């Protein structure tokens, strides 16, 4: 449902709509990236209903869970049980994050057809997150990606710390592009460029996207993943759309946080993204009313209000 159908004032459309994609794929990360940051374990039945509600709201890509070791992310220790109990909606993709070959084994056992790997653009974060150096991470990912491709799976490559690193500071653009090209050459179908600590600004986004283009990477191979630490997530998304990016990561209700930046407000809220896309006349396929109802429902189960401005406005 659009803002007009909700009986709300029409938003002003972009003065140059031809520069925007006609449609955007929303890559919903709330069930994985959002819930993995919860202090308390979310019950399996709540996770399943959350996924079912999101699919019913029209989201076509739902990142369901992660096959990481349970002691690393106990919030997602029930990944196999979740996928076994999931009623997969027709036409909806349910990618999962896999850290290594064992994670891929478990994904294949659960009949997963889309996976993602989680790389970094900086040395320090790679060592802290993977216990490997920047170059060493590729040796870990290569057999995973190769086998996934052989099995007919699609593979997404997340790149964290694309704009700034809490230990290293600003990240050189050419370093991010180098990591991205290596992942694509390895066999990844798409990259998700992550502003992990939420420090990016629109000009920086445009510079990085232009650099990928200069390096021969087509814009349809790129997605964006913004955090709203400094209130720039929507502005950064708009800059990416103007550059031709048509896949945007977001989290229902703004679930998720950033453990590497104080006062981080987490992922771009899917509702806030949908509201902006409606105003721009960009198709997305999501029923905003159902999505808001879902986020209100989840917020009640988590015991706190949603940080999404659109959820707060419409739910009131």
C-alpha positions in Angstrom: 0.0 0.0 0.0 1.3 3.5 -0.9 1.1 6.7 1.1 -1.7 7.9 -1.2 -3.7 4.7 -0.5 -3.2 5.3 3.2 -4.9 8.7 2.8 -1.8 10.7 3.5 -0.5 13.7 1.6 1.4 12.9 -1.6 5.1 13.3 -1.4 7.0 15.4 -4.0 8.5 13.2 -6.7 12.1 13.4 -7.9 12.6 16.3 -10.4 14.6 13.9 -12.5 12.9 10.5 -12.3 14.6 9.2 -15.4 17.8 8.9 -13.4 16.2 6.5 -10.9 15.6 2.8 -11.4 12.1 1.9 -12.2 12.0 -0.7 -9.5 14.1 -1.6 -6.5 14.7 -5.0 -4.9 14.5 -4.7 -1.1 16.9 -7.2 0.5 15.3 -7.7 3.9 17.9 -8.4 6.5 15.9 -8.1 9.7 15.4 -11.8 10.4 19.2 -12.4 10.3 21.2 -9.1 10.7 18.5 -7.6 12.9 17.8 -10.5 15.3 21.4 -11.6 15.7 22.0 -8.4 17.7 19.3 -9.1 20.2 20.5 -9.6 23.8 17.8 -12.2 24.5 17.2 -15.2 22.3 14.1 -14.8 20.2 11.9 -17.9 20.3 11.8 -20.0 17.1 8.0 -19.6 16.6 8.4 -15.9 16.7 11.1 -15.9 14.1 9.0 -18.2 11.9 6.0 -16.0 12.1 8.1 -12.9 11.5 9.3 -14.4 8.2 5.8 -15.5 7.2 4.5 -12.0 7.9 7.3 -10.3 5.9 6.6 -12.6 2.9 2.9 -11.8 3.2 3.8 -8.1 3.1 5.3 -8.5 -0.3 9.0 -8.7 0.4 10.7 -10.9 -2.2 14.1 -11.5 -0.5 14.2 -12.4 3.1 17.7 -13.2 4.6 16.5 -15.9 6.9 19.4 -16.8 9.2 23.0 -17.7 9.4 24.9 -21.0 9.7 27.6 -19.6 11.9 28.9 -21.6 14.9 26.3 -21.4 17.8 28.8 -20.1 20.3 29.6 -17.2 18.0 26.0 -16.1 17.4 23.8 -18.0 19.9 20.8 -15.9 18.7 20.8 -17.9 15.4 21.8 -21.3 16.8 18.4 -22.6 15.6 19.1 -22.0 11.9 18.5 -25.6 10.8 15.3 -25.9 12.8 14.1 -22.6 11.4 14.6 -23.6 7.8 12.9 -27.0 8.5 9.8 -25.2 9.9 9.7 -22.4 7.4 6.8 -22.4 5.0 8.6 -20.9 2.0 6.3 -18.6 0.0 6.2 -19.0 -3.8 8.6 -16.6 -5.5 10.4 -15.5 -2.3 14.1 -16.0 -1.9 15.5 -17.0 1.5 19.3 -16.5 1.5 21.4 -17.5 4.5 24.8 -16.3 5.6 27.5 -19.0 5.6 31.0 -18.4 7.1 32.9 -21.4 5.8 32.6 -24.8 4.1 30.9 -26.4 7.1 28.3 -23.6 7.0 27.7 -24.4 3.3 27.2 -28.1 4.1 24.5 -27.2 6.6 22.9 -24.8 4.1 22.8 -27.5 1.4 21.3 -30.0 3.9 18.5 -27.4 4.5 17.8 -27.0 0.7 19.1 -23.4 0.6 19.5 -22.0 -2.9 20.9 -18.5 -2.0 23.9 -17.9 0.3 26.0 -14.9 1.3 29.6 -14.7 2.6 30.8 -11.9 4.8 34.1 -10.3 3.8 35.7 -7.1 5.0 37.5 -4.2 3.3 40.0 -3.6 6.2 42.7 -5.6 7.8 41.8 -4.9 11.4 38.1 -5.9 11.1 39.0 -9.0 9.1 41.3 -10.1 11.9 38.7 -9.3 14.6 35.8 -10.9 12.7 37.4 -13.8 10.9 40.8 -14.2 12.7 42.4 -13.8 9.3 44.2 -11.1 7.4 42.7 -9.1 4.6 44.2 -11.2 1.9 43.8 -14.4 3.8 40.1 -14.2 3.9 39.9 -15.0 0.2 41.5 -18.4 0.8 38.7 -19.2 3.2 35.9 -18.0 0.9 37.2 -19.4 -2.4 36.3 -23.1 -1.8 32.9 -22.1 -0.4 32.0 -19.9 -3.4 33.4 -22.4 -5.9 31.3 -25.3 -4.5 28.2 -23.2 -4.1 28.4 -22.2 -7.8 28.9 -25.8 -8.8 25.8 -26.7 -6.8 23.8 -24.0 -8.7 23.5 -21.6 -5.8 23.6 -17.8 -6.1 26.3 -16.2 -3.9 26.2 -12.7 -2.5 29.4 -11.1 -1.2 29.0 -8.7 1.7 31.8 -6.2 2.2 31.9 -4.6 5.6 33.7 -1.4 6.5 33.4 0.1 3.0 33.4 3.7 4.2 35.0 3.8 7.6 36.6 1.5 10.1 36.5 2.2 13.9 40.1 1.2 14.2 41.6 2.3 10.9 39.5 5.3 10.1 38.5 6.2 6.5 38.9 3.3 4.1 40.6 4.0 0.8 38.2 3.6 -2.1 40.6 1.6 -4.2 40.9 -0.9 -1.3 37.2 -1.5 -1.3 37.1 -1.9 -5.1 40.0 -4.4 -5.0 38.2 -6.5 -2.4 34.9 -6.4 -4.4 36.6 -7.3 -7.7 38.2 -10.3 -6.1 34.9 -11.5 -4.7 33.3 -11.2 -8.1 36.1 -12.9 -9.9 35.8 -15.7 -7.3 32.2 -16.3 -8.5 30.0 -14.0 -6.4 26.9 -12.8 -8.2 26.4 -9.6 -6.3 28.2 -7.4 -3.8 26.6 -5.6 -0.9 28.6 -2.5 0.0 28.3 -2.0 3.8 28.5 1.2 5.8 29.0 -0.9 8.9 29.4 2.0 11.3 27.2 4.4 9.5 29.7 7.1 8.7 29.1 7.4 4.9 27.7 10.5 3.3 26.2 10.9 -0.2 29.3 12.2 -1.8 31.4 9.3 -0.5 28.7 6.9 -1.8 28.9 8.4 -5.3 32.7 8.3 -5.3 32.8 4.6 -4.4 30.1 3.7 -6.9 31.9 5.6 -9.7 35.1 3.8 -8.8 33.5 0.5 -9.2 32.2 1.6 -12.6 35.7 2.7 -13.6 37.0 -0.7 -12.6 34.5 -2.4 -15.0 31.9 -3.5 -12.4 28.4 -3.1 -13.7 26.0 -1.3 -11.3 23.6 -4.2 -11.4 26.2 -6.3 -9.6 26.1 -3.9 -6.6 23.7 -3.5 -3.7 24.0 -1.1 -0.7 23.7 -1.6 3.0 23.5 1.5 5.2 23.4 2.0 8.9 21.8 5.2 10.3 24.3 6.1 13.0 24.5 9.7 11.8 21.1 9.9 10.2 22.5 9.5 6.7 21.0 6.2 5.6 18.2 7.5 3.5 20.3 10.2 1.9 23.0 7.7 1.1 20.4 5.3 -0.4 19.0 8.1 -2.6 22.6 8.8 -3.9 23.0 5.2 -4.7 19.6 5.1 -6.5 20.6 8.1 -8.6 23.7 6.2 -9.6 21.6 3.3 -10.8 21.8 0.9 -7.9 18.5 -1.2 -7.7 19.2 -3.5 -4.7 18.9 -2.0 -1.2 19.4 -3.8 2.1 17.1 -2.8 4.9 15.6 -4.2 8.1 11.9 -4.2 9.1 11.3 -1.8 11.9 15.0 -0.8 11.9 16.0 -3.9 13.8 19.7 -4.4 14.4 22.5 -2.3 15.7 26.1 -1.7 15.2 28.4 -2.9 18.0 31.3 -0.9 16.7 29.9 2.6 17.0 28.5 4.3 20.1 24.8 5.4 19.7 24.4 3.5 16.5 20.8 3.3 15.5 21.2 0.2 13.4 20.0 -0.7 9.9 18.0 1.4 7.6 14.4 0.7 8.4 12.5 -1.0 5.6 9.4 1.2 6.2 11.4 4.4 5.9 12.9 3.1 2.6 9.4 2.1 1.3 8.0 5.6 2.2 10.8 7.3 0.2 10.5 4.9 -2.7 6.7 5.7 -2.8 7.5 9.4 -3.0 9.9 8.8 -5.8 7.5 6.7 -7.8 9.9 3.7 -7.7 8.2 0.3 -7.6 9.0 -2.2 -4.8 6.1 -4.5 -4.3 5.7 -4.0 -0.6 2.4 -3.4 1.3 3.4 -0.7 3.7 0.4 -1.3 6.0 1.2 -5.0 6.5 4.8 -4.2 7.0 4.1 -1.6 9.7 1.8 -4.1 11.4 4.5 -6.7 11.3 7.1 -4.4 12.8 4.7 -3.3 15.6 4.0 -6.9 16.3 7.7 -7.7 16.5 8.4 -4.7 18.6 5.9 -5.9 21.1 7.6 -9.3 21.3 11.0 -7.6 21.8 9.6 -5.3 24.5 10.5 -2.0 23.0 9.2 0.4 20.3 10.5 0.3 16.8 13.1 3.0 15.9 11.6 3.4 12.5 10.2 6.9 12.1 7.6 5.7 9.6 6.5 2.9 11.9 6.1 5.3 14.8 4.2 7.8 12.6 1.8 5.3 11.1 1.3 3.2 14.2 0.2 6.2 16.2 
